[in-house]
Amino acid sequence: MAGLFNSAEDSLAQVVMLSNGRVFPDYESTELGVATQLAIKSISKATGASRRAVEKKFTSLGDLGLVVEHFVSDKKQSTLASESLTVGKVFSVFKEIAKQSGKGSQERKLSLISSLITAATPLEAKYVMRTLLQQLRVGIAEGVIRDAIAKAFDVKPESVERAWNMKSDFSEIAVIAKKYGEEGLKKIKLEIGKSVQVLLAEKSPDLKTALDSFDSPAVEWKMDGMRCQIHKDGNRILIFTRRLENVTKQFPDLVKYVQRGVKAKECIIEGETIAVDKKTRRPLPFQVLSQRIQRKHEIERMVKEIPTRVNLFDVVYVDGEQLFEKPLKERREILEEIIKPSSEFRVIEQLATKDLEKAEKFYNDALRAKQEGVMVKNLDALYIPGRNVAGGWLKVKPTMENLDLVIVGATWGTGKRSGWLTSFVLAVRDPDTNKFLECGMMSTGIKEKKESGMDVTYEGMTKTLKPLVEKEAGGIVKIKPKIVIEVAYEEIQKSPTYSSGFGLRFPRFVRIRNEKSERESETMERLQKMYDMQKK
Ligand code: AMP
């Protein structure tokens, strides 16, 4: 890959982006929006194969990349290749596809995609298709791209990593590394509007262990909501989730809070947004708020229906100054200075103590208020952006913790459940290979009919998962690993049936975790750890 980057010349940025299986950086809210059916139609249009033939091939191969490769090579034997594809051309058509919206957009996307297929060799068609369907994302670990950039342009992998934590966009970083080397990477700073990788929490077995871990700990409630990274530059305000998705459009109420409640001209602050009851203003579970995150229409009505409250807990940038290098204690003081608190937008309450009894009372208050538990934070810790960094935050929650697992398969129901996906195959991630290993089959906890606003139904699940179906045979479907759900269970057992070697006994659906990406699901290592803990 380093060789490829090295020889990419003017198309370096695009080559890096495509190698990462992406067309746009994470922080842009642009999407290609190509679903399976549209892809099938395009293959048929471009190669002249009937739609039925394409569908049939898809059922047997389970990968539209392979399907298009097959039909293009069939066709190429009889026709001469027309103009050849370049990275630049592919990229500009991808951008064009993403731009299409509204009436007739499906038709226009169809002709754009088939024009690409027509110009492609069989191998090119395979990868174009997988990129369009965003199926290249799983499998290429971020570390590989980081190391390839380091090798290609003779810079340190750590410097690339540091830059990535600030910018979350390898294509831009590669260009800087090539042009300005190590010095250039060092100069990379936060930019308002480009999301920053966030500080993550580790789990602590109990409150005492957590308090003992730090010289000066402080305890905060762990709220059951959505993490948001708020960027403000004068009147330009942007809201990102923890997965760095831009959700500004869905949360005009948050934008207003920031306009009214932030004194700084420019800043990047972080907090947890929760849903509150519109009459009593009591906190509601994340599942309620999640309806707001997905919402694309009638946003104003939803704002009234499900009001929010933001509990701010950190700040990484204020008026030109980066604050990563300051300890939490100082960052929090700065945060308090720049916020004009109100009932819906305020700095989260914090109890700085090493006293177990006081902390326990605080913890119990949190559980009584139906929050998840507490975060114990090290007041001396710097903000280290990026995944899985130790030493800053420890979360404490009640034990036999539920697992966040990824759905990788399902079966079609029969009888009165026909037409719905019913049993779901659960998996953990193996960070070494980036593969998902199965660890159970779940069919409990999902409802046939909605009884309360928070219920997730089979119909709802089917709607969510259907666009992610990769392969289908005999009522069993393979699903692209994307949807993370929280699962409760009785016990973890050793099991030869599942590829992880473990199986969950009585897994039960708790909720969909929209705020988590498949990369943030439980790992193989943690499953093993939980198994060991349970034996004790
Ligand atoms: P987890 O997702 O279980 O690893 O816990 C980390 C998440 O807890 C963060 O990403 C936040 O979304 C959320 N959270 C809730 N309350 C707080 C808090 N007081 N400080 C930091 N994170 C919090």
Boltz pocket constraint, residues with backbone or C-beta under 6 A from the ligand:
constraints:
  - pocket:
      binder: B
      contacts: [[A, 199], [A, 201], [A, 220], [A, 221], [A, 222], [A, 223], [A, 224], [A, 225], [A, 226], [A, 227], [A, 228], [A, 242], [A, 271], [A, 272], [A, 313], [A, 348], [A, 375], [A, 395]]
      max_distance: 6.0
